[in-house]
């Protein structure tokens, strides 16, 4: 029976690993990782704007620097879908060893064909406000967080059609005597035109439906419900739990969950950043907590290891404290190890989800200040991250308390592992004698 269970486990691990290696999973993951640099760049301005010091906040307001710092934040959140579609088009062509830039541009053009050119406007007539929909106006919503899923589908379909047409030699061949830059332009003309015709037909099909646009259909049927599921304590906790569970079986849980739900997380993050820039409450609170709460339990365990009686634990703790402080967990995961560790698996898997549920409850209860939606780099230590993203000392205090609580939960499991390590060290010492 143990052999059978091991075989089943290996089969599950193999299937998950195979999923992570699928062409389009890799394309989506690589594309979102590429555009993540823009979010990180904007997060620097978010960090400057979010320093929770009253004097600094007053200075920003009085000098008008708040509005200036909001410019890059708004730029990224309002143009994120454009970055996504270009990046996906690029990655699709690259995966087929075709020229990536033409595919990226065709993907962008196809996305814009499906993008609705209308926006809600408000006109002030004395004391009366007249609201309506203006046609032939490009609203920013579909280009930002609302358009991320459409950007994914449009990018993959348009770039894949381009690759198909190029490989079928449906292009203008200019010969070797023509400079490559000129030849490339003519080679792209026919595939681009045919791809655009396909997307015009798609636009017309959706125009004949109650949804009106592909954007409205994908956002309403797919993106909003998926983001909404994660925008709950339970949904976000399951996201964290699954990532840690995969780590226990030797699979990089963060990469797998990001590959599967990175688009959902990005959509929520950009919506939260847009709300932050506008000074509004975040629409997806739990998604703002994934980054700061993902690895605080590893830091708590590292601190316990420093005070262990077992030499191997103490050495690992001292070597790993700085990396764990800045949310780099691999030294502990592979050094302890956490992989297939029956003693440590339970708290390791459950604690991030417990942290999420507790933090969400305390914020929604008003005990801790609500997250502002500011997105910081993942390497910012948890207490500092919560301090800056809540703009309150309560965030800092709660971040420190989380470390203490997680250490308390880990403690009985840690003592069992320490006892085993001490026994092993004693056996090795005896054998050495």
C-alpha positions in Angstrom: 0.0 0.0 0.0 2.7 2.6 0.8 4.3 1.8 -2.6 0.9 2.3 -4.3 0.4 5.6 -2.5 3.9 6.7 -3.5 3.2 5.9 -7.1 -0.1 7.9 -7.0 1.7 10.8 -5.4 4.4 10.7 -8.1 1.7 10.6 -10.8 0.0 13.7 -9.4 3.3 15.5 -9.1 4.1 14.6 -12.7 0.7 15.9 -13.9 1.2 19.2 -12.1 4.7 19.6 -13.5 3.5 18.8 -17.0 0.8 21.5 -16.6 3.4 24.1 -15.7 5.4 23.2 -18.8 2.5 23.6 -21.2 3.3 26.0 -24.0 0.5 28.5 -23.4 0.8 28.3 -19.6 4.5 29.3 -20.0 3.5 32.0 -22.5 1.0 33.6 -20.1 3.4 33.2 -17.1 6.3 34.7 -19.0 4.2 37.5 -20.3 2.9 38.6 -16.9 6.4 38.3 -15.4 7.6 40.6 -18.2 5.0 43.3 -17.5 5.4 42.9 -13.7 8.5 45.1 -14.1 6.2 48.0 -14.8 4.1 47.3 -11.7 7.3 47.2 -9.6 8.4 50.5 -11.1 5.1 52.1 -10.3 5.2 50.5 -6.8 8.3 52.7 -6.1 6.1 55.8 -6.4 3.5 54.0 -4.4 6.1 53.4 -1.7 7.1 57.0 -1.6 3.5 58.1 -1.4 2.6 55.6 1.3 5.3 56.4 3.9 3.1 56.6 7.1 4.7 59.7 8.6 2.2 62.5 9.3 4.7 65.2 8.4 5.5 63.5 5.1 1.8 63.1 4.2 1.1 66.7 4.9 4.1 67.8 2.8 2.9 65.7 -0.1 -0.6 67.2 0.0 0.5 70.8 0.5 3.1 70.7 -2.3 0.9 68.8 -4.8 3.4 66.0 -5.0 0.7 63.5 -4.3 -0.9 64.2 -7.7 2.6 64.0 -9.4 3.4 60.7 -7.8 0.0 59.3 -8.9 1.0 59.8 -12.6 3.1 56.7 -13.0 0.7 54.7 -10.8 -2.3 55.7 -12.9 -0.3 55.1 -16.1 0.5 51.5 -15.3 -3.0 50.7 -13.9 -4.8 52.3 -16.9 -2.5 50.9 -19.6 -1.8 47.4 -18.1 -3.9 45.5 -20.6 -2.0 47.1 -23.5 1.3 45.9 -21.9 -0.2 42.4 -21.4 -1.4 42.0 -25.0 1.9 43.2 -26.5 3.9 40.9 -24.2 1.7 37.9 -24.9 1.9 38.4 -28.7 5.7 38.7 -28.3 5.9 35.5 -26.2 3.6 33.5 -28.6 5.8 34.2 -31.6 9.0 33.6 -29.7 7.8 30.2 -28.6 7.3 29.2 -32.2 10.7 30.7 -33.2 9.1 33.4 -35.4 9.7 37.1 -35.4 8.2 38.4 -32.1 7.8 42.1 -32.8 5.4 41.9 -35.7 3.3 39.4 -33.8 3.2 41.7 -30.7 2.1 44.7 -32.9 -0.6 42.6 -34.6 -1.8 41.4 -31.3 -2.0 45.0 -30.1 -4.0 46.0 -33.2 -6.3 43.1 -32.8 -7.0 44.0 -29.2 -7.8 47.5 -30.1 -10.3 46.3 -32.7 -12.2 44.5 -29.9 -11.9 47.4 -27.5 -15.1 49.5 -27.2 -14.7 53.2 -28.1 -17.1 54.6 -25.6 -16.9 56.1 -22.1 -19.3 57.2 -19.4 -19.2 61.0 -19.1 -20.8 63.5 -16.7 -21.7 67.0 -17.7 -22.4 69.7 -15.1 -25.2 72.1 -16.0 -25.6 74.4 -13.0 -26.6 72.2 -10.1 -27.7 69.4 -12.4 -25.4 66.6 -13.4 -26.1 64.8 -16.7 -24.6 61.4 -17.2 -24.4 59.4 -20.3 -22.3 57.3 -22.7 -20.2 59.1 -25.2 -19.4 57.2 -28.5 -16.1 57.2 -30.3 -14.3 58.0 -27.1 -11.6 55.6 -25.8 -12.2 55.0 -22.1 -9.3 53.9 -19.9 -11.1 51.1 -18.1 -10.9 48.5 -21.0 -7.2 49.4 -21.4 -6.4 48.8 -17.7 -7.5 46.1 -15.3 -10.9 45.5 -17.0 -9.2 44.5 -20.2 -6.6 42.0 -18.9 -8.5 38.9 -19.8 -9.4 40.2 -23.3 -5.8 41.1 -23.8 -4.8 37.5 -23.0 -7.2 36.0 -25.4 -6.7 38.5 -28.2 -2.9 38.3 -27.8 -2.8 34.5 -28.0 -5.3 34.2 -30.9 -3.9 37.1 -33.0 -0.2 36.0 -32.6 -1.1 32.4 -33.2 -2.9 33.3 -36.4 0.1 35.3 -37.5 2.4 32.4 -36.9 0.1 30.1 -38.8 -0.1 32.4 -41.9 3.6 32.9 -41.9 4.3 29.2 -41.8 1.8 28.6 -44.6 3.9 31.2 -46.6 0.9 33.5 -46.9 3.0 36.6 -47.3 4.8 38.7 -49.8 8.3 37.4 -50.5 10.6 40.2 -51.5 13.7 38.1 -52.2 17.2 38.3 -50.8 18.1 41.6 -52.6 15.7 43.6 -50.5 16.9 44.9 -47.1 15.5 42.9 -44.2 13.7 45.9 -42.7 11.8 46.5 -45.9 11.2 42.8 -46.6 9.9 42.4 -43.1 7.4 45.2 -43.6 5.9 43.6 -46.7 5.9 40.1 -45.2 3.8 41.3 -42.4 1.2 43.2 -44.5 -0.9 40.2 -45.7 -0.9 38.3 -42.4 -1.7 41.4 -40.4 -4.6 42.3 -42.8 -6.1 38.8 -42.6 -5.8 38.7 -38.8 -7.5 42.1 -38.5 -10.3 40.9 -40.7 -10.9 38.0 -38.3 -11.0 40.3 -35.4 -13.4 42.7 -37.2 -15.7 39.7 -37.7 -15.4 38.8 -34.0 -16.3 42.4 -33.1 -19.4 42.3 -35.3 -20.5 39.0 -33.9 -20.4 40.4 -30.3 -22.1 43.6 -31.4 -25.1 41.5 -32.4 -25.3 39.9 -28.9 -26.8 41.5 -25.7 -23.2 42.0 -24.5 -22.4 44.4 -27.3 -18.7 43.9 -27.1 -16.2 41.1 -26.6 -14.8 43.2 -23.7 -18.1 43.3 -21.9 -18.6 39.5 -22.5 -15.2 38.4 -21.2 -15.2 40.8 -18.3 -18.7 40.0 -17.2 -18.7 36.3 -17.7 -15.2 35.4 -16.9 -12.9 38.0 -15.4 -15.2 39.7 -12.8 -16.4 36.4 -11.3 -12.9 34.9 -11.1 -11.5 38.0 -9.5 -14.5 38.1 -7.2 -13.9 34.6 -6.0 -10.4 35.5 -5.0 -11.6 38.7 -3.4 -12.8 36.8 -0.3 -10.9 35.5 2.7 -11.7 31.9 1.7 -10.6 32.4 -1.9 -7.4 34.1 -1.1 -6.6 31.6 1.6 -7.1 28.7 -0.8 -4.7 30.4 -3.2 -2.0 30.5 -0.4 -2.8 27.0 0.8 -2.4 25.4 -2.6 0.9 27.2 -3.2 2.4 25.9 0.1 1.0 22.4 -0.4 2.8 22.1 -3.8 6.0 23.2 -2.1 5.7 20.2 0.3 5.8 17.9 -2.7 8.9 19.6 -4.2 7.0 21.8 -6.7 7.5 25.5 -6.9 4.1 26.4 -5.6 4.4 30.1 -6.3 5.1 29.6 -10.0 2.3 27.1 -10.4 -0.4 29.3 -8.7 0.9 32.3 -10.6 0.7 30.4 -13.9 -2.9 29.3 -13.2 -4.2 32.5 -11.6 -1.6 35.2 -12.4 -4.0 36.9 -14.7 -6.7 37.0 -12.0 -4.3 38.3 -9.5 -2.9 41.0 -11.9 -6.4 42.2 -12.7 -7.2 42.6 -9.0 -3.9 44.2 -8.3 -4.3 46.8 -11.0 -7.8 47.6 -9.9 -6.6 48.1 -6.4 -3.7 50.3 -7.6 -6.2 52.4 -9.6 -8.4 52.8 -6.5 -5.3 53.8 -4.5 -4.3 56.5 -7.0 -7.9 57.8 -6.9 -7.9 57.8 -3.1 -10.7 55.3 -3.0 -11.2 52.1 -0.9 -9.7 49.0 -2.5 -12.3 46.8 -4.2 -10.3 43.6 -3.6 -8.9 43.7 -0.1 -7.7 40.1 0.1 -5.6 40.3 -3.0 -3.6 43.1 -1.5 -2.6 40.8 1.4 -1.2 37.9 -0.7 2.3 39.4 -1.0 2.9 40.4 2.7 1.3 37.3 4.2 2.8 34.7 1.9 6.1 34.1 3.7 5.8 35.5 7.2 5.5 31.9 8.7 8.9 31.0 7.2 10.5 34.0 9.0 8.9 32.9 12.3 10.3 29.4 11.8 13.7 30.8 11.0 13.8 32.7 14.3 12.9 29.5 16.1 15.8 27.7 14.3 18.3 30.3 15.6 17.5 29.3 19.2 17.5 25.5 18.5 19.7 23.2 20.5 20.4 21.2 17.4 23.6 22.5 15.7 22.3 22.0 12.2 19.1 23.9 12.9 21.0 26.8 14.6 23.4 27.1 11.7 20.6 27.0 9.1 18.7 29.7 11.1 21.7 32.0 11.3 22.4 31.6 7.6 18.8 32.1 6.5 17.6 34.9 8.8 18.4 37.7 6.3 16.9 35.9 3.3 13.8 35.0 5.3 13.4 38.6 6.6 13.2 39.7 2.9 10.8 36.9 2.0 13.3 34.6 0.2 12.2 31.2 1.5 14.2 28.7 -0.6 17.1 28.3 2.0 14.6 27.1 4.6 12.4 25.1 2.2 15.4 23.2 0.7 17.7 23.4 3.7 15.5 22.1 6.5 13.9 20.7 4.3 10.2 21.4 4.1 9.8 19.0 1.1 8.1 15.8 2.2 8.6 16.8 5.8 5.8 15.1 7.8 6.5 17.0 11.0 6.5 20.5 9.6 4.1 20.1 6.7 0.9 20.9 8.6 1.8 24.3 10.0 3.8 25.2 6.9 0.7 24.6 4.6 -2.0 26.1 6.9 -0.3 29.2 8.5 -0.5 31.5 5.4 -4.2 30.8 5.1 -4.7 31.4 8.8 -2.8 34.6 8.6 -5.0 35.7 5.7 -8.2 34.9 7.5 -7.2 36.7 10.7 -5.8 39.8 8.9 -8.9 40.1 6.7 -11.2 39.8 9.7 -9.3 42.4 11.8 -9.2 44.9 8.9 -12.9 44.5 8.1 -13.6 44.8 11.8 -11.7 48.1 12.0 -9.2 46.8 14.5 -6.4 47.2 12.0 -6.3 49.9 9.4 -7.5 48.8 6.0 -5.0 48.2 3.2 -4.8 51.2 0.9 -4.1 49.0 -2.1 -0.5 50.2 -2.5 1.6 47.5 -4.1 5.2 47.2 -2.9 8.0 44.8 -3.9 7.6 41.3 -2.5 11.0 41.5 -0.7 9.8 44.2 1.7 9.6 42.6 5.3 6.1 41.8 6.3 5.7 44.3 9.3 7.1 47.2 7.2 4.9 46.1 4.2 1.8 46.2 6.3 2.8 49.5 8.0 3.2 51.2 4.6 0.2 49.7 2.9 -2.1 50.5 5.8 -0.5 53.9 6.4 -0.9 53.1 10.1 1.1 51.9 13.0 -1.5 49.2 13.5 -0.2 47.5 10.4 3.4 47.4 11.8 2.2 46.1 15.1 0.1 43.4 13.5 3.0 42.3 11.3 5.2 41.8 14.3 2.3 39.9 16.1 1.9 37.6 13.2 5.6 36.6 13.5 5.0 35.8 17.2 1.8 33.9 16.5 3.3 31.9 13.7 6.3 31.0 15.9 3.9 29.9 18.7 2.0 27.6 16.2 5.3 26.2 14.8 6.8 25.7 18.3 5.5 22.2 19.2 6.2 20.9 15.7 9.7 22.5 15.8 10.5 20.8 19.1 9.6 17.4 17.5 12.0 18.2 14.6 14.6 19.4 17.0 14.4 16.2 19.0 14.9 14.2 15.8 17.9 16.4 14.8 19.5 16.0 18.2 19.2 12.2 18.0 20.7 12.2 14.6 23.6 14.4 15.7 24.2 12.1 18.7 24.3 9.0 16.4 26.7 10.7 14.1 28.9 11.8 17.0 28.9 8.2 18.3 29.8 6.8 14.9 32.6 9.3 14.6 34.1 8.1 17.9 
